[in-house]
Amino acid sequence: MAADSPAPADSPAPADSPALADSPAPAGSSALADSPAPAVRQLRLVVEATDHEAAVAFFRDALGLPEEAAFSGEGDARVVILDAGRATLEIANPAQKRLIDEVEVGRQVAPRIRVAFEVDDTEATTARLVAAGASEIAPPTRTPWQSLNSRLDAPAGLQITIFQELLRPDEGVGTRDAEPKGDGDS
């Protein structure tokens, strides 16, 4: 998921930034600062898909997520693990969730969990995914945080955002508090 705002919520401010110097450390952060390795090494989002083959074809073949592994077990149990690049967990309060929906779609539509994928070309990816079976909720829309976002209903009951960053990280405008925060789609 990427940055919605010029200074993404998931990217730390530079060490000499006043934001870091003036704000207290989050609870429990001192233990992490002393640790040589991250506490979490990977985020995996596990999604149950009734039509497993269609979901794999959509996310692997149409969206282009490379297959890392596949496993099967008793009783037709199957899982395919797809590489989705860098992962972040974006925690939004209800007001931010409503704001994101209003900007991207024009009305509140998102379920509690929505998955966002950063791509190089939102328009082409959206067209490809619609042709592969997704339903377009909202076409590519330029956001105030300088990304181009579309919203789709995808297989496995997932609502997804496809987003393209329109500015390089060093071209940000405004401050973290002045713009909506989140994953590029938020």
Backbone hydrogen bonds, N-H to C=O, Kabsch-Sander energy under -0.5 kcal/mol:
donor,donor_aa,acceptor,acceptor_aa,energy
2,A,183,D,-4.8
4,D,2,A,-0.5
4,D,182,G,-1.2
9,A,182,G,-0.6
11,S,8,P,-1.3
17,S,14,P,-2.3
20,L,17,S,-0.8
21,A,17,S,-1.9
22,D,18,P,-2.9
23,S,19,A,-0.7
29,S,26,P,-2.2
32,L,28,G,-0.9
33,A,29,S,-2.3
34,D,30,S,-1.4
35,S,31,A,-0.6
35,S,32,L,-0.8
44,R,42,Q,-0.5
46,V,44,R,-0.7
47,V,45,L,-0.6
52,H,50,T,-1.1
55,A,51,D,-2.2
56,V,52,H,-2.7
57,A,53,E,-2.6
58,F,54,A,-2.3
59,F,55,A,-2.6
60,R,56,V,-2.8
61,D,56,V,-0.8
61,D,57,A,-1.0
62,A,57,A,-1.7
62,A,58,F,-0.5
63,L,58,F,-2.6
65,L,59,F,-2.2
68,E,81,I,-3.3
69,A,81,I,-1.3
71,F,79,V,-2.6
73,G,77,A,-2.5
76,D,73,G,-0.6
77,A,73,G,-0.6
77,A,74,E,-1.0
79,V,71,F,-2.3
81,I,69,A,-3.1
82,L,80,V,-0.6
83,D,66,P,-3.3
84,A,82,L,-0.6
90,E,88,T,-0.6
91,I,89,L,-0.6
92,A,90,E,-0.6
97,K,93,N,-2.4
98,R,94,P,-2.3
99,L,95,A,-2.2
100,I,96,Q,-2.7
101,D,97,K,-2.2
102,E,98,R,-2.5
103,V,99,L,-2.5
104,E,100,I,-2.9
105,V,101,D,-2.9
106,G,101,D,-1.7
107,R,101,D,-0.8
109,V,107,R,-0.6
115,V,159,Q,-2.1
117,F,161,T,-2.9
119,V,163,F,-2.9
125,T,121,D,-2.4
126,T,122,T,-2.8
127,A,123,E,-2.2
128,R,124,A,-2.4
129,L,125,T,-2.6
130,V,126,T,-2.5
131,A,127,A,-2.2
132,A,128,R,-1.1
133,G,130,V,-1.5
134,A,129,L,-2.7
135,S,153,D,-2.5
136,E,134,A,-0.5
137,I,151,R,-2.7
138,A,151,R,-1.9
141,T,149,N,-2.7
143,T,147,S,-2.8
146,Q,143,T,-1.6
148,L,164,Q,-2.6
149,N,141,T,-2.7
149,N,147,S,-0.6
150,S,162,I,-2.4
151,R,138,A,-2.1
152,L,160,I,-2.9
153,D,135,S,-2.9
154,A,152,L,-0.6
154,A,158,L,-3.5
157,G,154,A,-0.6
158,L,154,A,-0.6
158,L,155,P,-1.0
160,I,152,L,-2.9
160,I,158,L,-0.5
161,T,115,V,-2.3
162,I,150,S,-2.1
163,F,117,F,-2.6
163,F,161,T,-0.5
164,Q,148,L,-1.5
166,L,146,Q,-2.5
167,L,146,Q,-0.7
171,E,168,R,-2.4
172,G,169,P,-1.0
178,A,175,T,-0.6
179,E,175,T,-1.0
